[in-house]
Amino acid sequence: MAKVLIADDEATMVQMVTELLRAEGHEVFPFTNGAAARDAVESVAPELVITDLYLDKTKAQGLDILNKARSLNPPALVIVITGFGTIETAVEAMKKGAYDYLEKPFKLDELKLCVERALSYSEAISENVYLRKQLKKKYRFSQIIGNSAGMQEVFKMIERVADTDSTVLILGESGTGKELVAKALHFNSRRQFAAFVPINCSALPENLLESELFGHRRGSFTGAISDKKGLFQEADGGTILLDEIGSMSPMLQSRLLRVLQEREVRRVGDNIPVYVNVRVVAATNEPLEKRVKEGTFREDLYYRLNVIPIQLPPLRDRCDDIPLLVAHFLREKIHPRTGQPFQVTRQVMDAFCAHDWPGNVRELENAIERACALCEDNLLRVADLPPVFRQHASGEASDAIFPIPPEGAAHVLTVAPPPAGPGGEAGTPAVDQPAVPLGTGPIGALKSFLRQQEVVYLTRALAQSGGDKEKAAEMLGISLATLYRKLSEEGES
């Protein structure tokens, strides 16, 4: 449901439209004063504004509200209403960014349809913005890099399980790249075109985390002024990462167990379950077996999460990868004064290899970032590093350069949004383009391949219909009973 601001100097009109939209479940902010409506736009931050163009008998008031609404981030859609319907006023409003235009008198059904179209358009724009952000976003590490035996095992496991729907538990110390592995699983799967939604379970108190994960109904608790979708619904068709899962309270553990078992969520204050098609990836930096023995983590939930464990080795156990990681972090950096790429001395690399890395790869990246900011030229020396590394420096200071491994020297698992489809927009699949399963193994049975593609299509239909199975069935051109049967087959496979 959406926030809608209404501005019209006719009180009867405002009341009528307010009642109509509230009956549809929207949160409505009605105004009969143009100046008050204009001033409230920023604080209300509506998704949709319905305003008379000639408020208080002046066209300026309506255009002021329109301009204010379009200046929001993200901008609100605006439907302009006027009793002085001329082509000129319609064109002027549309040029200034109005979504649509209605002439008084109008039927309520016309307004209702116009509002539905506007909100559907807004949702489509939001999805497009999400895809663009995924394309432009620079991950903390753009790639997972390593030649060590431990990392080779991680790569093999990711490649084997990425295109399954099995629940994955990623284990590793802080800074080892658990979220990056989760993204690799998502973007190398058939769910790659849907949302990847991460949440840190230790960062929020229990009641707020419950609302974030499962959503809530308006009025279900103090401060719940509107309906809210939970992150499980936001991730429908895609992947949700539950980071620091060990910190989740027993009550929320019970609710999560039900989601994993039944594939449905209930919003706080709601008795109606909502089907969700979400792959769950959990991550933790502490051994959950210990939490189970202590009685602070449910044993049945642990086994539900630990279907496929992926253990990330700490950086101190893969010192051979340090030169490769240093090369990666320096590859695109240029010294601002010399215009030359950065290099490192042998003493710096010796200090790196002697360090025990409690912060793992994240600590290494931060150390390099600091050194690049402080060094006087393009050669990183021990003096440019944080003090903790200087104790590892041996011998007198030397500018002997360590040869950076060339690009391609390391085994690399790329973590990036999908490439451009035939439609031309990077990361946007063509409507009829099936997702190709990851892997280079032998070709399997055609029936199995076709079933995989059917699952992809069902997933996309449910995602685009917001979990509404009746609407999804209509989109797919099949009966609701057929859709339920296919979904049950998917659950059994």
Order of alpha helices (4+ residues) and beta strands (2+ residues): beta-alpha-beta-alpha-beta-alpha-beta-alpha-beta-alpha-beta-alpha-beta-alpha-beta-alpha-beta-beta-alpha-beta-alpha-beta-beta-beta-alpha-alpha-beta-alpha-beta-alpha-alpha-beta-alpha-beta-beta-alpha-alpha-alpha
